[in-house]
């Protein structure tokens, strides 16, 4: 908290960023990256709820499906890609279906398989909200990724180049 009092606009201090860490460089870099992304996620939760009316976990499902062809994905694939238990995912899918944002149907030839896909309503909603969501991410990264975090990311991704915030790439296809 003391670091925030000194420079409220700067990123919070990280005691282990000063060197002498017991962790290998890769693990240290990963922990700094997790701290920065956790801070971004906290900022994004509010905007997602306001703009899309869904929880952050439901938003992750929508983003995953948005990167897919219109036929969507099997629920088992969604669970694996997001690292979520299937039982929790079933509840979130039901909420999204009830909101009219996804469709759910049985997979032909596999009575246990369930395919989920975005509706046109969800695609429109995501498209309308994408600007403010991207701005939230860019602003939060700018605030929480100080020199130590950027250096940590470079340690994990040595070919990463530093560019203006407007060049932040979109999500990679899954």
NORMOWO-V672640 format. One record per residue. RES is the residue in one letter. OMEGA is omega as a letter, one per 30 degrees, with the letter a starting at -180 (999 if undefined). NEAR is the number of other ideal C-beta (glycine too) atoms within 12 Angstrom. Layout:
{{RES:OMEGA:NEAR} {RES:OMEGA:NEAR}}
This chain:
{{X:a:8} {X:l:10} {X:l:19} {X:l:15} {X:a:11} {X:a:12} {X:a:13} {X:a:12} {X:a:14} {X:l:19} {X:l:27} {X:a:26} {X:l:22} {X:a:28} {X:a:16} {X:a:21} {X:a:27} {X:l:13} {X:a:13} {X:a:9} {X:l:19} {X:a:10} {X:l:17} {X:a:12} {X:a:19} {X:l:17} {X:l:17} {X:l:28} {X:l:29} {X:a:21} {X:l:27} {X:l:37} {X:l:30} {X:l:21} {X:l:28} {X:a:33} {X:l:22} {X:l:21} {X:l:28} {X:a:32} {X:l:23} {X:l:20} {X:a:27} {X:a:34} {X:a:25} {X:a:19} {X:l:28} {X:a:31} {X:a:20} {X:a:16} {X:a:24} {X:a:33} {X:l:21} {X:l:33} {X:l:22} {X:l:24} {X:l:28} {X:l:37} {X:l:38} {X:l:30} {X:l:45} {X:l:45} {X:l:36} {X:l:37} {X:l:40} {X:a:32} {X:a:22} {X:l:25} {X:a:13} {X:a:18} {X:l:16} {X:a:34} {X:l:34} {X:a:28} {X:l:38} {X:l:22} {X:l:25} {X:l:38} {X:a:26} {X:a:16} {X:l:23} {X:a:27} {X:a:13} {X:l:23} {X:a:16} {X:a:20} {X:l:12} {X:l:21} {X:l:32} {X:l:21} {X:a:20} {X:l:34} {X:l:39} {X:l:20} {X:l:23} {X:l:38} {X:l:29} {X:l:17} {X:l:24} {X:a:19} {X:l:35} {X:l:39} {X:l:26} {X:l:30} {X:l:19} {X:l:15} {X:a:20} {X:l:11} {X:l:8} {X:a:13} {X:l:8} {X:a:12} {X:l:18} {X:l:28} {X:l:28} {X:a:37} {X:l:32} {X:l:36} {X:l:24} {X:l:15} {X:l:20} {X:l:33} {X:l:25} {X:a:17} {X:l:29} {X:a:33} {X:l:19} {X:a:14} {X:a:27} {X:l:24} {X:a:14} {X:l:22} {X:l:35} {X:l:26} {X:l:21} {X:l:29} {X:a:33} {X:l:26} {X:a:22} {X:l:28} {X:l:28} {X:a:24} {X:a:24} {X:l:34} {X:l:35} {X:a:25} {X:a:19} {X:l:30} {X:l:37} {X:l:25} {X:l:24} {X:l:32} {X:l:29} {X:l:20} {X:l:23} {X:a:22} {X:a:16} {X:a:13} {X:l:9} {X:l:20} {X:l:12} {X:l:15} {X:l:11} {X:a:9} {X:a:17} {X:a:11} {X:l:13} {X:a:22} {X:l:14} {X:a:15} {X:l:21} {X:l:9} {X:a:13} {X:999:19}}
